[in-house]
Amino acid sequence: MKKTTKHLMIPAAATAIFFINAFLPVEILGCLIRGLIAAVIAITTGVLGIGAAVRAVIGRVRGDENSAIWIVSAIIFAIPAVYIVLTEI
């Protein structure tokens, strides 16, 4: 698997699935199911984002040239969790 696929497309796909679920009409899945799916995706991508950020920091300390792409992955993974937090305020 290429670096681009692993670090950009997979996080972008998870974020896209979150927003597709968020903007579905209530009549398709129902309010409870949509909310649970959104919460699971947001929690999962949030945890993966934290893991990617830790990996980026460790790589930056060790001088790894791939640490920048891990940072981008962490930012993309964090988008659904940030969206959930900001819409609940």
C-alpha positions in Angstrom: 0.0 0.0 0.0 1.4 3.4 -1.0 2.0 6.1 1.6 -0.5 8.4 0.0 -3.2 5.7 0.2 -2.4 4.8 3.8 -2.0 8.3 5.2 -4.4 10.4 3.2 -7.1 8.3 1.6 -8.1 6.1 4.5 -8.5 9.0 7.0 -10.3 11.0 4.3 -12.6 8.0 3.7 -13.4 7.7 7.4 -14.2 11.5 7.6 -16.3 11.3 4.4 -18.3 8.4 5.9 -18.9 10.4 9.0 -20.2 13.4 7.1 -22.3 11.3 4.7 -23.9 9.7 7.8 -24.4 13.2 9.5 -26.2 14.6 6.5 -28.5 11.6 5.7 -32.2 12.3 6.2 -33.6 11.0 9.5 -36.1 8.9 7.6 -33.4 6.6 6.2 -31.7 5.3 9.4 -33.6 7.0 12.2 -32.2 9.5 14.7 -30.8 7.1 17.3 -29.0 4.9 14.8 -27.5 7.9 13.0 -26.3 9.4 16.3 -24.8 6.1 17.4 -23.0 5.6 14.1 -21.7 9.2 14.2 -20.5 8.8 17.8 -18.7 5.5 17.0 -17.0 7.0 14.0 -16.0 10.2 15.9 -14.6 8.2 18.8 -12.7 5.8 16.6 -11.2 8.5 14.4 -10.4 10.5 17.5 -8.4 7.6 19.0 -6.7 7.0 15.6 -5.9 10.7 15.4 -4.3 10.6 18.8 -2.3 7.5 17.8 -1.2 9.2 14.6 -0.1 12.3 16.5 1.9 10.3 18.9 3.5 8.5 16.0 4.3 11.9 14.4 5.9 13.2 17.6 8.0 10.1 18.0 9.1 10.3 14.4 9.9 14.0 14.7 12.1 13.3 17.7 13.9 10.5 15.9 14.3 12.6 12.8 12.0 10.5 10.6 11.1 12.2 7.3 7.6 10.6 7.3 6.5 12.4 10.5 4.9 15.2 8.4 2.5 12.8 6.7 1.6 11.3 10.1 0.7 14.9 11.2 -1.6 15.3 8.2 -3.2 11.9 9.0 -3.8 13.0 12.6 -5.4 16.3 11.5 -7.7 14.5 9.0 -8.7 11.9 11.7 -9.5 14.7 14.2 -12.1 16.4 12.0 -15.1 14.2 13.0 -14.3 14.5 16.7 -13.9 18.2 16.5 -17.1 18.5 14.5 -19.0 16.6 17.2 -17.6 18.8 20.0 -18.3 22.0 18.2 -21.9 21.2 17.3 -22.7 20.2 20.9 -21.6 23.5 22.3 
